[in-house]
Amino acid sequence: MRINGTLINYYFHCKRQCWLHGSRINMEDNSEDVHIGKIIHELKSEGKKNTEISIDNVKIDKITRDYLVEIKKSDADVEAVKWQVLFYLSLLKSKGIHRDGKIEFQEKNKQDKKIIYVSLTEENEMKLKELSSNMEKLFEEDMPPKVKKIKGCRKCAYYEYCYI
């Protein structure tokens, strides 16, 4: 299993969601929240350069002279998106490209967007290696982890899979 940013993000949300997506069980096509996120990306990048760049098995929202930029609909899980961006920064570093990360949250009903900056440190690189190892072990399992009800379950694309 090749780890990508989405899987990193899902690992922090819910190990079951991560396993299901990593096992190619895709429920996202039916998710309104996923569609809203895609529309935000399209609107944000309309007519602009350096938007959605594919490198290996990942898609990066935007790269500027100083930053790798990740755009999110909400700041519901900052830790998950932080590690997603750190994963992207590590991938860029392996290609000889050094940037810092900038996460832009496009909150609905808010005038100001929230921005968080992250940097790839040696400590973060070590944690990413550990995270990748833990994820590989998760994907070796024959069955997904048991359902564990958490705050975001109702909005998850896999909600019906897990609860109905």
KAHU-V718466 format. One record per residue. N is the residue number from 1. OMEGA is omega as a letter, one per 20 degrees, with the letter a starting at -180 (NA if undefined). Layout:
n: {N	N}
omega: {OMEGA	OMEGA}
This chain:
n: {1	2	3	4	5	6	7	8	9	10	11	12	13	14	15	16	17	18	19	20	21	22	23	24	25	26	27	28	29	30	31	32	33	34	35	36	37	38	39	40	41	42	43	44	45	46	47	48	49	50	51	52	53	54	55	56	57	58	59	60	61	62	63	64	65	66	67	68	69	70	71	72	73	74	75	76	77	78	79	80	81	82	83	84	85	86	87	88	89	90	91	92	93	94	95	96	97	98	99	100	101	102	103	104	105	106	107	108	109	110	111	112	113	114	115	116	117	118	119	120	121	122	123	124	125	126	127	128	129	130	131	132	133	134	135	136	137	138	139	140	141	142	143	144	145	146	147	148	149	150	151	152	153	154	155	156	157	158	159	160	161	162	163	164}
omega: {r	a	r	a	r	r	r	a	a	r	r	r	a	a	r	r	r	a	a	a	r	r	r	r	a	r	a	a	a	a	r	r	r	r	r	r	r	r	r	r	a	a	a	a	a	r	a	r	r	r	a	a	r	r	a	a	a	r	a	a	a	r	r	r	a	a	r	a	r	a	r	a	a	r	a	a	a	a	a	a	r	a	r	r	r	r	r	r	r	r	r	r	r	r	r	a	a	r	r	a	r	a	r	r	a	a	r	r	r	a	a	r	r	r	r	r	r	r	r	r	r	r	r	r	r	r	r	r	r	r	r	r	r	r	r	r	r	a	r	r	r	a	r	r	r	r	r	a	r	a	a	a	a	a	a	r	a	a	a	r	a	a	a	NA}
